[in-house]
Amino acid sequence: MTTTSVTEKGDAGASPASPTGGLAVADLVVERDSFPIVRGVSFGVPLGEVTVLLGANGAGKTTLLEAISGVIPAARGTVSLDGARLEKASRRERVRRGLGHVEQGRHIFAHLTTEENLRVAARGDWTLAEAFELFPELAARQKLRAGLLSGGEQQMVVVARALAARPQILMADELSLGLAPRVASRILATMRGLADRGLGVLLVEQLAALALSIGDTVHVLAQGAFAYSGPCATLRENPELLRRAYLGEQAEERR
């Protein structure tokens, strides 16, 4: 008999990634107007896996991603990629070192074509063919202004543009927001495929069941701290455990 715990500290089932591979976050505190939004969380995002971050609205998920990518500063704690510290690096430098961030809201350059949106972030030997292999729908839209694309197509452009910068870790915030279920499933399946190719994915998602179906490890954020950390399979099989984690309650699962 084994035990998986759900605690306010969220210290069960997962630990920060190895300092030689993936993203490692340790004791990260993030404040807004001197009020703590994220309260000392520690976790890892290994290469080749989908790490899911769940939580109710206002739990601090977007704030956590923004602190990791440098959109906002962290008050305390460390962020490392492949063992190299990032918390004092600029946002541009974090991208250069391999940290990608797809922010919530489908931020595109509406007046530019699909192709121009993709090329603006390209690094190294990246080609348009890579984007079209991932999202064939975009091939026929490459000369169309991005502002005329459907919501799903715009989200595909945003994801492909982030990948054009050659990240090792891709953080994605609410990819399914405002999309039809079929389109959301298509894009989240792509996240699983990217991880299977060796990318590390940190996925914040409102569609918990769908995210758990493609993820490896999950952390549930409640009131700025982890209420659960462990295998996605455990929460898939125990909806009550998931509900209690969302509420920040302590619980114990025996299996």
Summary of the structure (lengths in Angstrom):
residues: 255
radius of gyration: 17.9
end to end distance: 6.0
largest distance: 58.8
contacts: 857
relative contact order: 0.21
helix: 35%
strand: 28%
